[in-house]
Amino acid sequence: MANHKVVNVDSKDVQNAEKMWHNFTVFGKYTVLAICALMAGLAAAFVQF
């Protein structure tokens, strides 16, 4: 069941994977901030204080 082959990794592939992960986390951060701003805006617009 287990596969014990040696994996050859190119440094360019590693850099590409790290860059992709970094871009994903930055996108996620700004998406969460945008959703929080949207929820705050909706609460301010529709909830009577």
C-alpha positions as CSV (number, residue, x, y, z in Angstrom):
1,M,0.0,0.0,0.0
2,A,2.7,2.5,0.9
3,N,4.9,4.0,-1.8
4,H,8.5,4.5,-0.8
5,K,9.9,6.1,-3.9
6,V,12.4,9.0,-3.7
7,V,10.8,12.2,-4.9
8,N,12.9,14.5,-7.0
9,V,11.8,18.1,-6.4
10,D,12.9,21.0,-8.5
11,S,13.6,24.3,-6.7
12,K,11.5,26.1,-9.3
13,D,8.5,23.9,-8.4
14,V,9.0,24.6,-4.7
15,Q,9.2,28.3,-5.3
16,N,6.1,28.2,-7.5
17,A,4.2,26.2,-4.7
18,E,5.3,28.7,-2.1
19,K,4.2,31.7,-4.2
20,M,0.8,30.1,-4.9
21,W,0.3,29.4,-1.2
22,H,1.3,33.0,-0.3
23,N,-1.1,34.4,-2.9
24,F,-3.9,32.2,-1.6
25,T,-3.4,33.3,2.0
26,V,-3.3,37.0,1.0
27,F,-6.5,36.5,-1.1
28,G,-8.2,34.8,1.9
29,K,-7.2,37.6,4.3
30,Y,-8.7,40.3,2.1
31,T,-11.8,38.1,1.4
32,V,-12.4,37.8,5.2
33,L,-11.9,41.5,5.7
34,A,-14.4,42.3,2.9
35,I,-17.0,39.9,4.3
36,C,-16.6,41.5,7.8
37,A,-17.0,45.0,6.2
38,L,-20.1,43.8,4.3
39,M,-21.6,42.3,7.5
40,A,-20.9,45.5,9.4
41,G,-22.5,47.6,6.6
42,L,-25.6,45.4,6.5
43,A,-25.9,45.6,10.3
44,A,-25.6,49.4,10.2
45,A,-28.1,49.6,7.5
46,F,-30.8,47.2,8.7
47,V,-30.5,47.0,12.5
48,Q,-32.2,49.8,14.4
49,F,-30.2,50.9,17.4
